[in-house]
Amino acid sequence: MQLVTRLSVNVNKIATLRNSRGGNLPNLLQMVQDIERFGAEGITVHPRPDERHIRYSDVRDIKPILRTEFNIEGYPDEKFLALVEEVNPHQCTLVPDPPGVLTSNTGWDVKKESGFLIDIIARLKEKGIRSSLFINPDPSQAIAAAEVGADRIEIYTGDYAHQFGNRAFEELILPYQTTAKAADEAGLGVNAGHDLNLHNLRAFKTALCRLDEVSIGHALICDALYLGMENTVQLYLRCLKNE
Protein backbone atom coordinates (compact mmCIF):
# COMPACT_ATOMS: atom_id res chain seq x y z
CA MET A 1 0.00 0.00 0.00
CA GLN A 2 1.40 3.37 -1.01
CA LEU A 3 1.93 6.10 1.53
CA VAL A 4 0.14 9.41 1.13
CA THR A 5 2.25 11.78 -0.97
CA ARG A 6 2.44 15.35 0.30
CA LEU A 7 2.45 18.37 -2.00
CA SER A 8 5.03 21.03 -1.10
CA VAL A 9 4.70 24.16 -3.20
CA ASN A 10 7.90 25.98 -4.11
CA VAL A 11 7.15 29.71 -3.95
CA ASN A 12 10.36 30.99 -5.56
CA LYS A 13 8.55 32.16 -8.71
CA ILE A 14 6.15 34.28 -6.66
CA ALA A 15 9.16 36.05 -5.18
CA THR A 16 10.65 36.45 -8.66
CA LEU A 17 7.53 38.27 -9.83
CA ARG A 18 7.54 40.50 -6.75
CA ASN A 19 11.22 41.35 -7.18
CA SER A 20 10.77 42.28 -10.84
CA ARG A 21 8.98 45.51 -9.87
CA GLY A 22 10.09 46.11 -6.32
CA GLY A 23 7.50 46.69 -3.63
CA ASN A 24 5.39 43.87 -2.27
CA LEU A 25 3.13 42.71 -5.12
CA PRO A 26 2.38 39.90 -5.13
CA ASN A 27 2.50 39.66 -1.35
CA LEU A 28 4.64 36.59 -0.75
CA LEU A 29 3.53 35.96 2.81
CA GLN A 30 -0.15 36.24 1.91
CA MET A 31 0.38 33.87 -1.01
CA VAL A 32 2.10 31.35 1.27
CA GLN A 33 -0.87 31.44 3.64
CA ASP A 34 -3.35 31.15 0.76
CA ILE A 35 -1.51 28.20 -0.79
CA GLU A 36 -1.69 26.39 2.53
CA ARG A 37 -5.37 27.28 2.85
CA PHE A 38 -6.00 25.86 -0.63
CA GLY A 39 -4.68 22.49 0.53
CA ALA A 40 -0.91 22.37 0.05
CA GLU A 41 0.81 20.31 2.72
CA GLY A 42 4.13 22.13 2.69
CA ILE A 43 6.03 25.17 1.45
CA THR A 44 9.46 25.00 -0.19
CA VAL A 45 11.94 27.83 -0.70
CA HIS A 46 15.36 27.83 -2.33
CA PRO A 47 17.29 30.96 -1.34
CA ARG A 48 20.29 31.56 -3.59
CA PRO A 49 23.35 33.67 -2.84
CA ASP A 50 22.22 36.53 -5.12
CA GLU A 51 18.68 36.49 -3.62
CA ARG A 52 17.23 36.78 -7.11
CA HIS A 53 13.93 35.34 -5.92
CA ILE A 54 13.57 34.23 -2.30
CA ARG A 55 15.47 36.52 0.04
CA TYR A 56 17.01 35.40 3.29
CA SER A 57 14.61 37.79 5.05
CA ASP A 58 11.69 35.99 3.34
CA VAL A 59 12.80 32.69 4.83
CA ARG A 60 12.81 34.22 8.31
CA ASP A 61 9.37 35.80 7.75
CA ILE A 62 7.72 32.66 6.37
CA LYS A 63 8.54 30.25 9.19
CA PRO A 64 6.34 31.86 11.92
CA ILE A 65 3.22 31.97 9.76
CA LEU A 66 3.31 28.37 8.50
CA ARG A 67 0.82 25.73 9.61
CA THR A 68 2.32 22.97 7.45
CA GLU A 69 5.86 21.76 6.78
CA PHE A 70 8.68 24.08 5.78
CA ASN A 71 11.38 22.80 3.43
CA ILE A 72 14.45 24.94 2.78
CA GLU A 73 16.67 23.76 -0.05
CA GLY A 74 20.03 24.96 -1.25
CA TYR A 75 23.76 24.49 -1.46
CA PRO A 76 25.15 24.05 2.07
CA ASP A 77 27.72 26.80 2.30
CA GLU A 78 28.20 28.41 5.68
CA LYS A 79 25.78 31.29 5.06
CA PHE A 80 23.02 28.90 4.01
CA LEU A 81 23.60 26.58 6.95
CA ALA A 82 23.55 29.47 9.40
CA LEU A 83 20.15 30.51 8.03
CA VAL A 84 18.79 26.97 8.25
CA GLU A 85 20.01 26.54 11.82
CA GLU A 86 18.44 29.89 12.76
CA VAL A 87 15.06 29.23 11.12
CA ASN A 88 14.93 25.52 12.06
CA PRO A 89 12.64 24.20 9.30
CA HIS A 90 11.11 20.73 9.31
CA GLN A 91 13.32 19.68 6.40
CA CYS A 92 16.48 20.86 4.70
CA THR A 93 17.14 19.58 1.18
CA LEU A 94 20.79 19.77 0.22
CA VAL A 95 21.49 20.40 -3.47
CA PRO A 96 24.87 20.55 -5.25
CA ASP A 97 24.24 23.82 -7.09
CA PRO A 98 27.19 26.04 -7.92
CA PRO A 99 26.51 29.74 -7.13
CA GLY A 100 25.54 30.91 -10.63
CA VAL A 101 23.38 28.02 -11.82
CA LEU A 102 19.93 28.93 -13.18
CA THR A 103 18.11 25.96 -11.62
CA SER A 104 18.93 22.66 -9.95
CA ASN A 105 19.68 20.22 -12.75
CA THR A 106 21.67 17.35 -11.27
CA GLY A 107 22.10 15.50 -8.02
CA TRP A 108 24.95 14.82 -5.61
CA ASP A 109 27.65 12.29 -6.23
CA VAL A 110 27.12 11.16 -2.66
CA LYS A 111 30.05 8.76 -2.51
CA LYS A 112 32.47 11.38 -3.80
CA GLU A 113 31.16 14.04 -1.42
CA SER A 114 30.53 11.72 1.53
CA GLY A 115 33.03 13.36 3.90
CA PHE A 116 31.48 16.79 3.29
CA LEU A 117 27.89 15.57 3.51
CA ILE A 118 28.37 13.53 6.69
CA ASP A 119 29.40 16.65 8.59
CA ILE A 120 26.56 18.76 7.18
CA ILE A 121 23.92 16.14 7.96
CA ALA A 122 25.27 15.78 11.49
CA ARG A 123 24.79 19.53 12.00
CA LEU A 124 21.18 19.27 10.84
CA LYS A 125 20.51 16.31 13.11
CA GLU A 126 21.76 18.28 16.10
CA LYS A 127 18.98 20.80 15.40
CA GLY A 128 16.35 18.11 14.82
CA ILE A 129 16.04 19.04 11.14
CA ARG A 130 15.15 16.28 8.69
CA SER A 131 17.78 16.03 5.96
CA SER A 132 17.16 15.20 2.31
CA LEU A 133 19.78 14.76 -0.41
CA PHE A 134 18.99 15.76 -4.00
CA ILE A 135 20.18 12.86 -6.18
CA ASN A 136 19.87 11.58 -9.72
CA PRO A 137 17.78 8.42 -10.24
CA ASP A 138 20.46 5.89 -9.30
CA PRO A 139 19.95 3.19 -6.64
CA SER A 140 23.61 3.35 -5.62
CA GLN A 141 23.22 7.03 -4.76
CA ALA A 142 20.21 6.22 -2.57
CA ILE A 143 22.22 3.60 -0.70
CA ALA A 144 25.09 6.06 -0.30
CA ALA A 145 22.64 8.66 1.06
CA ALA A 146 21.64 6.24 3.80
CA GLU A 147 25.30 5.59 4.58
CA VAL A 148 26.04 9.29 5.18
CA GLY A 149 23.05 9.57 7.53
CA ALA A 150 20.42 11.31 5.42
CA ASP A 151 16.77 10.90 6.34
CA ARG A 152 15.44 11.17 2.80
CA ILE A 153 16.40 11.53 -0.82
CA GLU A 154 14.85 13.84 -3.36
CA ILE A 155 15.03 12.28 -6.81
CA TYR A 156 15.75 14.72 -9.64
CA THR A 157 12.90 14.25 -12.14
CA GLY A 158 14.00 16.60 -14.92
CA ASP A 159 14.90 13.81 -17.34
CA TYR A 160 11.62 12.02 -16.65
CA ALA A 161 9.61 15.16 -17.30
CA HIS A 162 11.46 16.09 -20.48
CA GLN A 163 11.09 12.62 -22.02
CA PHE A 164 7.56 11.86 -20.79
CA GLY A 165 5.35 10.89 -23.72
CA ASN A 166 8.30 10.51 -26.09
CA ARG A 167 9.76 7.30 -24.67
CA ALA A 168 8.32 3.99 -23.53
CA PHE A 169 7.04 4.65 -20.03
CA GLU A 170 8.27 1.36 -18.55
CA GLU A 171 11.80 2.15 -19.69
CA LEU A 172 11.61 5.79 -18.64
CA ILE A 173 10.32 5.14 -15.14
CA LEU A 174 12.56 2.18 -14.30
CA PRO A 175 15.52 4.08 -12.76
CA TYR A 176 13.12 6.06 -10.59
CA GLN A 177 11.40 2.88 -9.42
CA THR A 178 14.67 1.15 -8.56
CA THR A 179 15.97 4.25 -6.77
CA ALA A 180 12.81 4.61 -4.70
CA LYS A 181 12.91 0.90 -3.86
CA ALA A 182 16.57 1.08 -2.80
CA ALA A 183 15.86 4.11 -0.62
CA ASP A 184 12.84 2.49 0.99
CA GLU A 185 14.77 -0.68 1.73
CA ALA A 186 17.57 1.42 3.25
CA GLY A 187 15.08 3.12 5.58
CA LEU A 188 14.95 6.46 3.76
CA GLY A 189 11.98 8.56 2.82
CA VAL A 190 11.55 9.43 -0.86
CA ASN A 191 10.88 12.90 -2.24
CA ALA A 192 10.94 13.99 -5.87
CA GLY A 193 11.01 17.20 -7.83
CA HIS A 194 11.87 19.18 -10.96
CA ASP A 195 9.45 19.80 -13.83
CA LEU A 196 6.72 17.55 -12.51
CA ASN A 197 3.39 18.86 -13.76
CA LEU A 198 -0.27 18.03 -14.29
CA HIS A 199 0.54 15.89 -17.33
CA ASN A 200 3.23 13.64 -15.85
CA LEU A 201 2.71 13.66 -12.08
CA ARG A 202 -0.04 11.06 -11.70
CA ALA A 203 1.86 8.42 -13.71
CA PHE A 204 5.05 9.09 -11.77
CA LYS A 205 3.40 8.83 -8.38
CA THR A 206 1.48 5.68 -9.25
CA ALA A 207 4.58 3.87 -10.55
CA LEU A 208 6.72 4.24 -7.41
CA CYS A 209 6.57 1.96 -4.39
CA ARG A 210 7.09 4.95 -2.13
CA LEU A 211 6.80 8.70 -2.61
CA ASP A 212 6.55 10.82 0.52
CA GLU A 213 6.62 14.28 -1.01
CA VAL A 214 6.84 16.17 -4.26
CA SER A 215 8.16 19.72 -4.44
CA ILE A 216 6.64 21.65 -7.35
CA GLY A 217 7.08 25.31 -8.17
CA HIS A 218 7.58 26.52 -11.73
CA ALA A 219 4.94 24.36 -13.42
CA LEU A 220 2.38 24.92 -10.67
CA ILE A 221 2.79 28.70 -10.73
CA CYS A 222 2.52 28.69 -14.55
CA ASP A 223 -0.67 26.65 -14.37
CA ALA A 224 -2.07 29.06 -11.79
CA LEU A 225 -1.81 31.93 -14.30
CA TYR A 226 -4.46 30.16 -16.39
CA LEU A 227 -6.40 28.16 -13.82
CA GLY A 228 -6.18 30.20 -10.63
CA MET A 229 -4.07 29.25 -7.62
CA GLU A 230 -6.77 27.52 -5.57
CA ASN A 231 -7.94 25.38 -8.49
CA THR A 232 -4.36 24.55 -9.46
CA VAL A 233 -3.35 23.37 -5.99
CA GLN A 234 -6.45 21.18 -5.90
CA LEU A 235 -5.66 19.68 -9.31
CA TYR A 236 -2.16 18.72 -8.22
CA LEU A 237 -3.53 17.18 -5.04
CA ARG A 238 -5.96 15.11 -7.10
CA CYS A 239 -3.07 13.77 -9.17
CA LEU A 240 -1.36 12.63 -5.98
CA LYS A 241 -4.53 11.02 -4.67
CA ASN A 242 -5.34 9.34 -8.00
CA GLU A 243 -8.70 11.12 -8.16
C-alpha positions in Angstrom: 0.0 0.0 0.0 1.4 3.4 -1.0 1.9 6.1 1.5 0.1 9.4 1.1 2.3 11.8 -1.0 2.4 15.3 0.3 2.5 18.4 -2.0 5.0 21.0 -1.1 4.7 24.2 -3.2 7.9 26.0 -4.1 7.2 29.7 -4.0 10.4 31.0 -5.6 8.5 32.2 -8.7 6.2 34.3 -6.7 9.2 36.0 -5.2 10.7 36.4 -8.7 7.5 38.3 -9.8 7.5 40.5 -6.7 11.2 41.4 -7.2 10.8 42.3 -10.8 9.0 45.5 -9.9 10.1 46.1 -6.3 7.5 46.7 -3.6 5.4 43.9 -2.3 3.1 42.7 -5.1 2.4 39.9 -5.1 2.5 39.7 -1.3 4.6 36.6 -0.7 3.5 36.0 2.8 -0.1 36.2 1.9 0.4 33.9 -1.0 2.1 31.4 1.3 -0.9 31.4 3.6 -3.3 31.2 0.8 -1.5 28.2 -0.8 -1.7 26.4 2.5 -5.4 27.3 2.9 -6.0 25.9 -0.6 -4.7 22.5 0.5 -0.9 22.4 0.0 0.8 20.3 2.7 4.1 22.1 2.7 6.0 25.2 1.4 9.5 25.0 -0.2 11.9 27.8 -0.7 15.4 27.8 -2.3 17.3 31.0 -1.3 20.3 31.6 -3.6 23.3 33.7 -2.8 22.2 36.5 -5.1 18.7 36.5 -3.6 17.2 36.8 -7.1 13.9 35.3 -5.9 13.6 34.2 -2.3 15.5 36.5 0.0 17.0 35.4 3.3 14.6 37.8 5.1 11.7 36.0 3.3 12.8 32.7 4.8 12.8 34.2 8.3 9.4 35.8 7.7 7.7 32.7 6.4 8.5 30.3 9.2 6.3 31.9 11.9 3.2 32.0 9.8 3.3 28.4 8.5 0.8 25.7 9.6 2.3 23.0 7.4 5.9 21.8 6.8 8.7 24.1 5.8 11.4 22.8 3.4 14.5 24.9 2.8 16.7 23.8 0.0 20.0 25.0 -1.2 23.8 24.5 -1.5 25.2 24.1 2.1 27.7 26.8 2.3 28.2 28.4 5.7 25.8 31.3 5.1 23.0 28.9 4.0 23.6 26.6 7.0 23.6 29.5 9.4 20.2 30.5 8.0 18.8 27.0 8.2 20.0 26.5 11.8 18.4 29.9 12.8 15.1 29.2 11.1 14.9 25.5 12.1 12.6 24.2 9.3 11.1 20.7 9.3 13.3 19.7 6.4 16.5 20.9 4.7 17.1 19.6 1.2 20.8 19.8 0.2 21.5 20.4 -3.5 24.9 20.5 -5.2 24.2 23.8 -7.1 27.2 26.0 -7.9 26.5 29.7 -7.1 25.5 30.9 -10.6 23.4 28.0 -11.8 19.9 28.9 -13.2 18.1 26.0 -11.6 18.9 22.7 -9.9 19.7 20.2 -12.8 21.7 17.3 -11.3 22.1 15.5 -8.0 25.0 14.8 -5.6 27.7 12.3 -6.2 27.1 11.2 -2.7 30.1 8.8 -2.5 32.5 11.4 -3.8 31.2 14.0 -1.4 30.5 11.7 1.5 33.0 13.4 3.9 31.5 16.8 3.3 27.9 15.6 3.5 28.4 13.5 6.7 29.4 16.6 8.6 26.6 18.8 7.2 23.9 16.1 8.0 25.3 15.8 11.5 24.8 19.5 12.0 21.2 19.3 10.8 20.5 16.3 13.1 21.8 18.3 16.1 19.0 20.8 15.4 16.3 18.1 14.8 16.0 19.0 11.1 15.2 16.3 8.7 17.8 16.0 6.0 17.2 15.2 2.3 19.8 14.8 -0.4 19.0 15.8 -4.0 20.2 12.9 -6.2 19.9 11.6 -9.7 17.8 8.4 -10.2 20.5 5.9 -9.3 20.0 3.2 -6.6 23.6 3.4 -5.6 23.2 7.0 -4.8 20.2 6.2 -2.6 22.2 3.6 -0.7 25.1 6.1 -0.3 22.6 8.7 1.1 21.6 6.2 3.8 25.3 5.6 4.6 26.0 9.3 5.2 23.1 9.6 7.5 20.4 11.3 5.4 16.8 10.9 6.3 15.4 11.2 2.8 16.4 11.5 -0.8 14.8 13.8 -3.4 15.0 12.3 -6.8 15.7 14.7 -9.6 12.9 14.2 -12.1 14.0 16.6 -14.9 14.9 13.8 -17.3 11.6 12.0 -16.6 9.6 15.2 -17.3 11.5 16.1 -20.5 11.1 12.6 -22.0 7.6 11.9 -20.8 5.3 10.9 -23.7 8.3 10.5 -26.1 9.8 7.3 -24.7 8.3 4.0 -23.5 7.0 4.7 -20.0 8.3 1.4 -18.5 11.8 2.1 -19.7 11.6 5.8 -18.6 10.3 5.1 -15.1 12.6 2.2 -14.3 15.5 4.1 -12.8 13.1 6.1 -10.6 11.4 2.9 -9.4 14.7 1.2 -8.6 16.0 4.2 -6.8 12.8 4.6 -4.7 12.9 0.9 -3.9 16.6 1.1 -2.8 15.9 4.1 -0.6 12.8 2.5 1.0 14.8 -0.7 1.7 17.6 1.4 3.3 15.1 3.1 5.6 14.9 6.5 3.8 12.0 8.6 2.8 11.5 9.4 -0.9 10.9 12.9 -2.2 10.9 14.0 -5.9 11.0 17.2 -7.8 11.9 19.2 -11.0 9.5 19.8 -13.8 6.7 17.5 -12.5 3.4 18.9 -13.8 -0.3 18.0 -14.3 0.5 15.9 -17.3 3.2 13.6 -15.8 2.7 13.7 -12.1 0.0 11.1 -11.7 1.9 8.4 -13.7 5.1 9.1 -11.8 3.4 8.8 -8.4 1.5 5.7 -9.3 4.6 3.9 -10.5 6.7 4.2 -7.4 6.6 2.0 -4.4 7.1 5.0 -2.1 6.8 8.7 -2.6 6.5 10.8 0.5 6.6 14.3 -1.0 6.8 16.2 -4.3 8.2 19.7 -4.4 6.6 21.6 -7.3 7.1 25.3 -8.2 7.6 26.5 -11.7 4.9 24.4 -13.4 2.4 24.9 -10.7 2.8 28.7 -10.7 2.5 28.7 -14.5 -0.7 26.6 -14.4 -2.1 29.1 -11.8 -1.8 31.9 -14.3 -4.5 30.2 -16.4 -6.4 28.2 -13.8 -6.2 30.2 -10.6 -4.1 29.3 -7.6 -6.8 27.5 -5.6 -7.9 25.4 -8.5 -4.4 24.5 -9.5 -3.3 23.4 -6.0 -6.5 21.2 -5.9 -5.7 19.7 -9.3 -2.2 18.7 -8.2 -3.5 17.2 -5.0 -6.0 15.1 -7.1 -3.1 13.8 -9.2 -1.4 12.6 -6.0 -4.5 11.0 -4.7 -5.3 9.3 -8.0 -8.7 11.1 -8.2 
